[in-house]
Amino acid sequence: FIESFKKSVQDAVLDIGQREITNLGLSFVFDLSRPTVVAAIRQILETVSNKTNETTWNDLVSLFQQAEENGEGIPAIQERLSQYFGDRKSDYQTERIARTTMTASSNAGEQEAWNQAEENGIQMDKEWISALQAGRTRQAHWEAHGQRVGLHEAFEVDGESLMHPGDPNGSPGNIINCLCGMIAIVKE
């Protein structure tokens, strides 16, 4: 957001600042590089960005909660996202958001269920399961297939520690559009 709107905000500040200097009958050039001007522009961009992101975040949380309450899958969630974003997001982008969110949610739900099972005396490990689809499965996820770790240990995937496929602590390149899952390996 900040990068997208930085030039527009700078241009507006420069145009208005220069106009005011001219209106005051002065002939110097407005200095856009002054630390106070740079700080003001940064504050505007950060504040608007945070407020926009917070509003969008709250809307999306509500959207996903409603979809979950209705038992909707990825196609229905994608339709909800398309309606929310209108023509600002393509079908590919809304599908990517739906898939990424649901992969993370599904795997986080399994992890939490297994944590609760452990509290009730069940000991287990977990194993990464990749989709293994040529042309769709990332090389690092293909290599992670079959990786077995303790229940509270992270998988090592492409140099990152992920508690489960779609772990939001992972980099975008490691979690977006992930098709992977995991299974519990109950110990005797």
C-alpha positions in Angstrom: 0.0 0.0 0.0 2.7 2.4 1.1 4.8 1.9 -2.1 1.7 2.1 -4.3 0.6 5.4 -3.0 3.9 7.1 -2.0 4.4 9.0 -5.2 0.8 10.2 -5.3 1.0 11.5 -1.7 4.4 13.1 -2.4 3.1 14.8 -5.6 0.1 16.1 -3.7 2.2 17.5 -0.9 4.6 19.1 -3.4 1.8 20.6 -5.6 -0.1 22.0 -2.6 3.1 23.2 -0.8 4.3 25.0 -3.9 0.9 26.5 -4.5 0.9 27.9 -1.0 4.4 29.4 -1.4 3.3 31.0 -4.6 0.1 32.3 -3.0 2.2 33.9 -0.3 4.0 35.8 -3.0 7.3 34.0 -2.5 9.5 32.6 -5.3 11.5 29.7 -3.7 10.9 26.0 -4.5 9.0 23.9 -2.0 11.5 21.4 -0.4 10.0 17.9 -0.4 13.2 16.5 1.1 13.0 18.3 4.4 12.9 15.9 7.3 9.6 17.3 8.6 8.0 16.9 5.1 9.4 13.3 4.8 8.1 12.5 8.3 4.7 13.9 7.5 4.4 11.9 4.3 5.5 8.8 6.1 3.0 9.3 8.8 0.1 9.8 6.3 1.0 6.7 4.4 1.5 4.5 7.5 -1.7 5.7 9.2 -3.9 5.3 6.1 -2.2 1.9 5.4 -2.8 0.6 8.9 -6.4 1.8 8.9 -7.1 0.3 5.5 -5.5 -3.0 6.4 -7.3 -3.1 9.7 -10.7 -2.5 8.0 -9.9 -5.1 5.3 -8.7 -7.6 7.9 -11.8 -7.2 10.0 -14.0 -7.6 6.9 -12.1 -10.8 5.8 -12.3 -12.3 9.3 -16.0 -11.8 9.2 -16.3 -13.3 5.7 -14.3 -16.4 6.7 -16.3 -16.8 9.9 -19.6 -16.7 8.0 -18.3 -19.2 5.4 -17.2 -21.5 8.2 -20.5 -21.3 10.0 -22.2 -22.2 6.7 -19.8 -25.1 6.0 -18.6 -23.6 2.8 -15.6 -24.8 0.8 -13.1 -23.0 -1.3 -15.3 -22.3 -4.4 -18.0 -20.7 -2.2 -15.4 -18.7 -0.2 -13.8 -17.6 -3.5 -17.3 -16.3 -4.6 -17.6 -14.4 -1.3 -14.2 -12.9 -1.9 -15.0 -12.0 -5.4 -18.1 -10.2 -4.2 -16.1 -8.4 -1.5 -13.3 -7.3 -3.7 -15.4 -6.7 -6.9 -13.1 -6.2 -9.9 -10.1 -5.3 -7.7 -9.1 -9.0 -7.5 -9.0 -11.5 -10.3 -10.6 -15.0 -10.0 -7.0 -16.3 -9.6 -6.3 -14.0 -6.7 -9.5 -14.8 -4.8 -8.9 -18.5 -5.3 -5.4 -18.1 -4.0 -6.7 -16.2 -0.9 -9.3 -18.8 -0.2 -7.0 -21.8 -0.7 -4.2 -20.3 1.4 -6.5 -19.4 4.2 -8.3 -22.7 4.2 -5.1 -24.7 4.1 -3.7 -22.8 7.1 -7.0 -23.1 8.9 -7.4 -26.8 8.3 -3.9 -27.7 9.3 -4.0 -25.4 12.4 -7.2 -27.1 13.4 -5.6 -30.5 13.1 -2.6 -29.4 15.1 -4.8 -28.0 17.9 -6.9 -31.2 18.0 -3.8 -33.3 18.3 -2.5 -31.0 21.1 -5.8 -31.6 23.0 -5.6 -35.3 22.3 -2.1 -35.3 23.8 -3.5 -33.6 26.9 -5.8 -36.7 27.2 -3.0 -39.2 27.1 -2.5 -39.8 23.3 1.2 -39.5 22.2 1.9 -38.8 18.6 4.2 -37.4 15.9 3.0 -35.6 12.8 4.0 -36.2 9.2 4.0 -33.7 6.2 1.9 -34.9 3.3 2.4 -33.1 0.0 0.0 -33.2 -2.9 2.8 -34.4 -5.2 1.2 -32.9 -8.3 3.7 -32.3 -11.1 3.8 -28.7 -12.1 1.9 -27.6 -8.9 3.8 -28.9 -5.9 6.8 -26.8 -5.0 10.1 -28.6 -5.0 10.6 -27.9 -1.3 7.2 -29.2 -0.5 7.8 -32.3 -2.6 11.0 -32.8 -0.6 9.1 -32.3 2.7 6.7 -35.1 1.9 7.0 -37.8 4.5 9.0 -35.6 6.9 8.1 -36.8 10.4 8.5 -34.6 13.5 7.3 -34.5 17.1 3.9 -33.0 17.7 5.3 -29.7 19.1 8.2 -29.6 16.6 8.3 -27.6 13.4 8.8 -29.0 10.0 11.8 -27.7 8.1 10.6 -26.7 4.7 12.8 -24.6 2.3 14.9 -23.4 5.2 11.9 -22.3 7.3 10.4 -23.8 10.4 6.7 -24.4 9.9 4.4 -25.9 12.5 2.0 -27.1 9.7 1.4 -26.6 6.0 0.1 -23.0 5.5 1.7 -21.8 8.8 1.2 -18.0 8.6 4.7 -17.6 10.1 6.1 -18.9 6.8 7.1 -16.7 3.9 4.5 -16.1 1.2 6.5 -18.2 -1.2 6.3 -21.1 1.1 2.6 -21.0 2.1 0.6 -19.3 -0.7 -1.5 -21.8 -2.7 -0.1 -24.7 -0.6 -1.9 -27.9 -1.2 -0.2 -29.9 1.5 -1.6 -31.4 4.7 -0.3 -33.6 7.5 -1.3 -36.7 9.4 -0.9 -37.8 13.0 1.3 -40.8 13.7 0.0 -42.2 17.0 2.7 -43.8 19.1 2.2 -47.2 20.8 
